[in-house]
């Protein structure tokens, strides 16, 4: 009976247009739009022109040698040329900004760079992009697995520090991965996370098919000579099978057709999709358990939760995920979309897979917790039917 229910659930999912649109057609279409919109993001708006900035070289700046080294390297950059005017105080920098001699002011506040501008434009956007890249590299440097004298950067490099915090302490730079720094992958990875969490719609439909107050089908199945738990597990497995197949199609389309890299680790990338989809299906199942909620309401909640998680993972605002990781690390840790997207980033940037498996461990704990809650609820309901 389990096999019959499982096969029929797969056929039912494939014949439900709304499920196939949200879990397959919509992600494929959105990925294509992302490619058209962000395909040249890594070279766009920050190449072929010059910008100037006043840099407040106070005590806080001296304690951040990496920022100074990065700004100095950009003064002779080929894609973007930065002219830095170093000042001792913020007042001097503000005077340069008021006189129009610089496009913005770069200063450090509590260890983080701050950009001050008096108007918006291409140059100001370029300066903002430079600081965003610095923030990413700085965070990845802190998260690196190298020893006390080395750290990883977003560009897949290790800078060996000779000692202390003085400027000019970078001794050499070696490449760890072949993948270049990229802004666009952040959006694609968040999109993959969204596609995984949209598997919750399979969970919503699964429970709705079993609740007598949802539809005539639910009424018939509630009196069928099949154990409720067996029917639930068969339905969930069938829905998950369709979701897993769909997310693998989306993943293959992004990596093979749109050339969105995952560091050459296709199998681990596919594993991330499968684990994330299982988490999404279970999330939708738990959201759908309250029998008094209408199916439309459950679908709305599932999509809303998925979109909020993806928003916090950086799908709509570039760099937001890094800000949240710094300011609210617990929120970032418990955000399933952030863990899924970060798993792909680890594959893309890091040669070592320890950070990737750490994310997999967190997702595994989430799955275990959700599955435990589901089993407890179903056992309690089973007692109520006796």
C-alpha positions in Angstrom: 0.0 0.0 0.0 2.9 2.3 0.8 4.2 2.0 -2.8 0.8 2.6 -4.3 0.3 5.8 -2.4 3.8 6.9 -3.2 3.4 6.5 -6.9 0.0 8.1 -7.0 1.4 11.1 -5.0 4.1 11.6 -7.6 1.6 11.5 -10.4 -0.7 13.9 -8.6 2.1 16.4 -8.0 3.2 16.3 -11.7 -0.4 16.9 -12.7 -0.9 19.9 -10.3 0.0 23.0 -12.3 0.4 25.3 -9.3 3.0 23.0 -7.7 5.0 22.7 -10.9 4.9 26.4 -11.5 6.1 27.4 -8.1 8.7 24.7 -7.7 10.1 24.5 -11.2 8.9 27.0 -13.8 9.1 30.1 -11.5 12.7 29.3 -10.3 13.8 28.7 -13.9 12.3 31.9 -15.1 13.7 33.9 -12.2 17.2 32.4 -12.8 17.0 33.5 -16.4 16.0 37.0 -15.4 18.8 37.1 -12.8 21.3 36.1 -15.6 20.0 38.9 -17.9 20.1 41.5 -15.1 23.2 40.4 -13.2 25.2 38.6 -15.9 27.9 41.3 -16.0 27.5 42.6 -12.4 31.0 41.7 -11.5 32.4 44.1 -14.1 29.6 46.6 -14.4 29.6 50.1 -12.9 33.0 49.6 -11.4 35.3 49.4 -14.4 36.8 52.0 -16.7 36.6 55.1 -14.7 38.1 56.9 -11.7 36.8 57.8 -8.3 38.3 59.8 -5.5 37.8 59.6 -1.7 39.0 61.2 1.4 40.4 58.6 3.8 40.4 59.5 7.5 43.8 58.0 8.6 43.2 58.1 12.3 44.1 55.6 14.9 41.2 53.3 14.0 42.4 53.2 10.4 45.9 52.4 11.4 44.6 49.3 13.3 43.0 48.0 10.1 46.0 47.4 7.7 44.0 45.3 5.2 41.8 48.3 4.3 44.8 50.5 3.7 46.4 47.8 1.5 43.2 47.4 -0.5 42.8 51.1 -1.1 46.5 51.4 -2.1 46.1 48.6 -4.6 43.1 50.3 -6.2 45.1 53.5 -6.9 46.8 51.7 -9.8 43.8 49.4 -10.7 43.0 48.6 -14.3 39.2 48.3 -13.9 38.8 51.1 -11.4 41.2 53.8 -10.3 40.8 55.2 -6.8 42.5 58.4 -5.8 42.8 58.5 -2.1 43.4 61.8 -0.2 44.5 60.9 3.4 43.5 63.3 6.1 44.1 63.2 9.9 40.6 64.2 11.0 37.1 63.9 9.8 36.8 67.7 9.7 39.5 67.9 7.0 37.8 65.2 5.0 34.4 66.9 5.2 36.0 70.1 3.9 37.3 68.2 0.8 33.9 66.7 0.3 32.1 70.1 0.6 34.5 71.6 -2.0 33.8 68.8 -4.4 37.4 67.5 -4.5 36.4 64.0 -3.5 33.3 61.8 -4.2 33.1 60.5 -0.7 34.7 60.0 2.7 36.0 56.6 4.0 36.4 56.3 7.7 36.3 53.5 10.3 33.8 53.3 13.1 34.0 50.4 15.6 36.1 48.5 13.1 33.7 48.8 10.2 34.2 51.1 7.2 31.7 53.9 6.8 31.1 55.8 3.6 30.0 59.5 3.8 28.6 61.2 0.7 26.7 64.4 -0.1 25.0 63.1 -3.3 24.4 59.8 -5.1 25.9 58.8 -8.4 28.0 56.3 -10.2 31.2 57.2 -8.3 29.4 56.9 -4.9 28.0 53.5 -6.0 31.5 52.4 -6.9 32.9 53.4 -3.5 30.0 51.6 -1.8 30.8 48.5 -3.9 34.5 48.7 -2.9 33.6 48.8 0.8 31.1 46.0 0.4 33.9 43.9 -1.1 36.1 44.8 1.7 33.5 43.7 4.3 33.1 40.3 2.5 36.8 39.8 2.4 37.3 40.8 6.0 34.6 38.4 7.2 35.9 35.5 5.1 39.4 36.3 6.4 38.1 36.0 10.0 36.4 32.7 9.1 39.3 31.2 7.4 40.7 27.9 8.6 44.4 28.8 8.3 46.6 29.3 11.3 47.1 32.5 13.3 49.5 33.8 10.6 47.1 33.3 7.7 43.5 33.9 6.6 41.3 33.3 3.7 39.7 36.0 1.6 36.7 36.1 -0.7 38.9 36.0 -3.7 40.2 32.6 -2.6 43.6 33.9 -1.2 45.6 33.7 1.9 47.5 36.6 3.2 50.3 35.7 5.5 50.8 38.3 8.2 54.3 39.0 9.4 53.1 40.2 12.8 51.3 42.9 14.5 48.7 45.3 13.0 51.1 47.7 11.2 50.4 48.6 7.6 52.4 46.7 5.0 52.5 43.4 6.9 51.1 41.4 4.0 54.0 39.2 2.9 52.6 37.2 0.0 49.4 36.1 -1.6 48.7 32.7 -3.0 45.6 31.4 -4.8 43.5 28.7 -3.1 40.8 28.4 -5.7 40.3 29.1 -9.4 37.0 31.0 -8.8 37.2 34.8 -9.0 35.4 37.0 -6.5 31.8 37.4 -7.6 28.8 39.5 -6.5 26.3 37.8 -8.8 26.6 34.3 -7.2 25.1 35.7 -4.0 21.8 36.3 -5.8 21.8 32.9 -7.5 22.6 31.0 -4.3 19.8 32.8 -2.5 17.5 31.8 -5.4 18.5 28.2 -5.0 17.7 28.5 -1.3 14.3 29.9 -2.2 13.7 27.0 -4.6 14.5 24.6 -1.8 12.2 26.2 0.7 9.4 26.3 -1.9 9.4 22.6 -1.4 7.2 23.5 1.6 4.3 23.7 -0.9 4.6 20.0 -1.4 4.3 19.6 2.4 1.2 21.8 2.5 -0.5 19.8 -0.2 0.4 16.5 1.4 -1.3 17.4 4.7 -4.3 19.0 2.9 -4.8 15.7 1.1 -5.1 13.9 4.4 -7.3 16.4 6.3 -11.0 15.6 6.1 -12.1 19.2 6.4 -10.0 20.4 3.5 -11.6 18.5 0.6 -13.7 15.5 -0.4 -10.5 13.6 -1.1 -9.4 14.2 2.5 -12.7 12.8 3.7 -12.3 9.7 1.7 -8.7 9.2 2.8 -9.5 9.7 6.4 -11.7 6.6 6.4 -9.5 4.5 4.2 -8.1 1.3 5.7 -4.6 2.7 5.8 -2.7 3.8 8.8 -2.6 7.6 8.9 1.2 7.6 9.6 1.8 5.3 6.6 -0.3 7.5 4.3 1.5 10.6 5.6 5.0 9.2 5.1 4.2 7.9 1.6 2.7 11.2 0.6 5.7 13.1 2.0 8.2 10.9 0.2 6.3 11.2 -3.1 6.1 15.0 -2.8 9.8 15.2 -1.8 10.7 13.1 -4.8 9.0 15.5 -7.2 10.6 18.5 -5.4 14.0 16.9 -5.4 13.8 16.3 -9.2 12.7 19.8 -9.7 15.5 21.4 -7.7 18.1 19.3 -9.4 16.8 20.5 -12.8 17.0 24.1 -11.6 20.5 23.5 -10.2 21.7 21.9 -13.5 20.2 24.8 -15.5 22.1 27.4 -13.3 25.4 25.6 -13.3 25.5 24.1 -16.8 23.6 26.6 -18.9 24.0 29.9 -17.0 27.5 29.0 -15.8 26.9 29.8 -12.1 29.9 28.2 -10.5 30.0 26.1 -7.3 33.7 25.5 -7.3 33.5 22.5 -9.5 31.8 20.5 -6.7 28.7 19.5 -8.5 27.9 16.5 -6.3 28.2 18.5 -3.1 26.1 21.2 -4.7 23.4 18.6 -5.6 23.6 17.3 -2.0 22.9 20.8 -0.7 19.8 21.0 -3.0 18.5 17.7 -1.7 19.0 18.5 2.0 17.6 22.0 1.6 14.5 20.6 -0.2 13.9 18.1 2.5 14.0 20.9 5.1 11.6 22.9 3.0 9.1 20.0 2.6 9.1 19.5 6.4 8.6 23.2 7.1 5.6 23.2 4.8 4.2 20.1 6.5 4.4 21.6 10.0 2.8 24.9 8.7 0.0 22.9 7.3 -0.8 20.8 10.4 -3.4 23.2 12.0 -6.7 21.8 10.6 -8.7 25.0 11.0 -6.4 27.0 8.6 -7.6 27.1 5.0 -5.2 25.7 2.3 -4.7 29.2 0.7 -3.7 30.6 4.1 -1.2 27.8 4.6 0.3 28.4 1.1 0.5 32.1 1.8 2.3 31.6 5.1 4.8 29.1 3.5 5.7 31.4 0.6 5.9 34.4 3.0 8.3 32.6 5.4 10.4 31.4 2.5 10.7 34.9 1.0 11.6 36.5 4.4 14.3 33.9 4.9 15.7 34.5 1.4 15.5 38.3 1.9 17.7 37.9 5.0 20.0 35.7 3.0 20.8 38.5 0.6 18.5 37.7 -2.3 17.1 41.3 -2.7 19.8 43.4 -1.0 23.4 42.7 -1.7 25.5 42.4 1.4 22.6 42.2 3.8 23.5 38.6 4.7 26.9 39.7 5.8 25.5 42.5 7.9 23.1 40.1 9.7 25.9 37.7 10.2 27.9 40.4 12.0 25.1 42.0 14.0 22.7 39.1 14.6 24.7 35.9 14.3 22.0 33.7 15.9 19.4 34.9 13.5 21.8 34.1 10.6 22.5 30.6 12.1 18.8 29.8 12.4 17.9 31.1 9.0 17.6 28.0 6.7 17.9 30.0 3.5 21.2 31.6 4.8 22.6 28.1 5.7 21.7 26.8 2.2 23.1 29.8 0.4 26.2 29.8 2.6 26.8 26.1 1.8 27.1 27.1 -1.9 29.4 30.0 -1.1 31.7 27.6 0.9 31.9 25.4 -2.1 32.6 28.3 -4.4 35.2 30.1 -2.3 36.9 27.5 0.0 39.2 24.7 -0.9 38.6 23.2 2.5 35.1 21.8 2.9 34.9 22.0 6.7 32.7 25.1 6.6 30.4 23.4 4.1 29.9 20.4 6.3 29.3 22.7 9.3 26.4 24.2 7.4 25.2 20.7 6.5 25.3 19.8 10.2 23.1 22.8 11.1 20.6 21.9 8.3 20.6 18.3 9.6 19.8 19.4 13.1 16.9 21.5 11.7 15.6 18.5 9.8 15.8 16.3 12.8 14.0 18.8 15.0 11.2 19.3 12.4 10.9 15.6 11.9 10.7 15.0 15.6 7.9 17.5 16.0 6.0 16.0 13.1 6.3 12.5 14.6 5.2 13.7 18.0 2.2 15.5 16.6 1.2 12.5 14.5 1.6 10.1 17.5 -0.7 12.3 19.5 -3.2 12.4 16.7 -3.0 8.6 16.4 -3.9 8.3 20.1 -6.9 10.6 19.5 -8.2 8.2 16.8 -8.2 5.1 19.0 
